[in-house]
Amino acid sequence: MNRYSNQPILRTCNVCRKWFMAVAGSKYCSNGCHFRAHVLVADGCWCWTGSTNGIKNYGIFRMGRSGQKFYAHIFSYMLHKGVIPDKLQVLHRCDNPNCVKPSHLFLGTQDDNVKDMVGKGRHKYIAHLGEKNGNALLKTVDIIEIRRSTKTRRELAVQYGVTMRCIKAVRAKQNWKHVI
């Protein structure tokens, strides 16, 4: 395209080297090629080299002329594997937010993502479970005794100085899940 008109011109894609009709100075023949231009392919992760969201380091891909923004790992999943069903998210096997390698990406729910995070020790409060939490009123031995006890919730609540709701949550393993 010459710089004085909006007429398309024939040019080669900077990524795949195919010829295409360029409009408004486009360097890429498709959104896929535009995306690939910002990916550093390596043996392990494929790292996103474009812009990121800053603090969490997730890549941001701005698509073509529309300027629509996507997280890079989500666009990579859609580009290589297809549509993402409602209520599912694209998760990382490698725990690298900058990775866009399709084999490192999988679908899951928000609950799956949290379980994966906690299971891999990435939860920032993992060190503060149970009696390590400064606000804990009970100890691990108390939890074991409460779960084994045949006393009523009211009796246990008075004995340990907590609410009946707390005793119920301990017995139902809604709290202190890490204690077996």
Buried (B, 14 or more C-beta within 10 A) or exposed (E): BEEEEEEEEEBEBBBBEEEBEBEEEBEBBBBBBBBBBBBEEEEEBBBBBBEBEEEEEBBBBBEEEEEEEBBBBBBBBBBEBEEEEEEEBBBBEBEBBBBBBBEBBBEBEEEBBEEBBBEEEEEEEEEEBBBEEEEBEBEBEBBBBBBEBEEEBEEBBEBBEBEBEBBBBBBEEEBBEEBE
